[in-house]
């Protein structure tokens, strides 16, 4: 029997302390879309147990980063941006550009992570 350990990233959190994800702050219409794309932790645990995963532990990973350019958002590089109305998209771009005129924004990504072992 071999024991393998790996990580499964899931369930993005829309907030991370006092820091916000850029999509939440500037394009709040994307939040429900993004949260709907990921299974809930309880669902993942049930499925993982059914297929033989064991020793599941949950932790949170968070990292901060500056936002200095909106080009990726203008290019709709994040798939949720393709699903919101164009007017909402444009409002968000305008707010981002206005805020960046005073300097970079500091944002944070926060993910819940399952660490699990597979026995085989």
Buried (B, 14 or more C-beta within 10 A) or exposed (E): EEEEEEEEEBBBBBEBEEBBBBBBBBBBBBBEBBBEEBEEBEEBBEEBEEEEBEEBEBEEEEEEEEBEEBEEBEEEEBEBBEBBEEEBBEBBBEBBBEBBEEEEBEBBBBBBBBEBBBEE
